[in-house]
Amino acid sequence: MTERALITIRVHPGASRATVAVEPAQAGDARRSQSQVLGVWVHERAAAGKATEAALAAVAAAAGVRRASVRLVTGARSRLKIIEITDPPADLAQRLGHELANDHGRSTGSAR
């Protein structure tokens, strides 16, 4: 069985520097049950998926996992995305500074 963590992120393309930090959820967010999302600021612009790819790489680096362990679940054309981290480290929440909600946190299941 492979462990997985699902995390909601908000991508901020065109930033002067790349960073990953917790930010409050906004009223228009699809998953309003969460009080926080993981903000990911990337230098790349939102064109041809470049900002999304940069955001996935930034989250992988912040989480201390390989880029191949991070995949996009939903939100390919949206700033608000849900990502999955396969086999996350035990201290994932501390590494990301983000409390994983019960319905949106770790789960076990077969790898896809």
N, C-alpha and C positions, 0 to 999 in steps of 0.2 A: 504494500500500500504506500502510496506517495502522499506526503502532506502538501497542502496548498494553502496559500494565504491570498485572499482577495482584498484589494485596497482601492479606494476611490481616490483618484488624483485629479487636480486641475492644472492643466498646462498653461504656462504664460510664455508664449513665444516672443522672440525679439528682445530678450532681457540683455543687459550689459554683461552679466556673468551668470553662470549656471549655479543653481542652489536648490536644495530640497528642504522644505520647512512645513510645519503644520499651520493651517489657516482655518478660520471658522467657515462652516458651510454657509452658503448664501440661500436666501429665500427661494430662488428659482431652481435650486439643485434638484436633480431627479431623485436622489436618495436623501430626503429631508430627515429621515430617522437618525441620520448621523449628525453629530454636532460639529465634527471636524472633517476636513479632507486634507490630503497631502498636496501641498502646492509644489509644483516643479517648474522652476524658471530656467529656460534654455535660451541660448543665443540664436539658434536657428529660427527661421521664419516658418509660419504655418503654410507651407507649400509642398506639394508632392509627398506628404508624410514625413518630412524632415524633422519637424518639431516633435512629432510623436516618437519617432525613432530616438531622437536625442533625449526625450523624457524617459523612455524605457531604459536607456543606457545610464542616465543619471540616477534613477531609482536603484538599478542593479548595483552601481558603485556605492551608493549610500547604504544599501542593505548588506553589502559585502558578499554578493552572489555573482555568478557568471551572468552575462547578458542573456544567454540562452535559457536561463531559468525564469526569465520575466517575459510574459506575453500579454498582449492586449486582448481583453475579453469583449468589451464594448466601447464605443465612442471613437471610432476611427476618424470621424470628421467633426468631432466635438472637442471643446476644450476640457470638458468633464469626461473622464474615462474610468473604466474599471479595469484593473490589471490583476494578473495572477502571478504569484511567485511560487515556483515549485521547490519543494524541500527547503523552506525558509529556515534561517538560523533560529535557535530558541529565543534569542534576545532581539528579534526583529523589531518589535515595538520600540525598544530602547534605541536601537540603531537609527530608526526613522523618526524618533520623537513623536510617535503617533500611537494612540490607543486604538487597537483593532476592536471594533464592535463585535458582539457575539454572532450576529447574523451575517457579518461581513468579514469574519476573521478566518482562523484556521479551520480546515476541514480535511478529512482523509478520503481517499478514493483512488481509483486507478488513474494512471497518467494517460493523457490523451495523445 
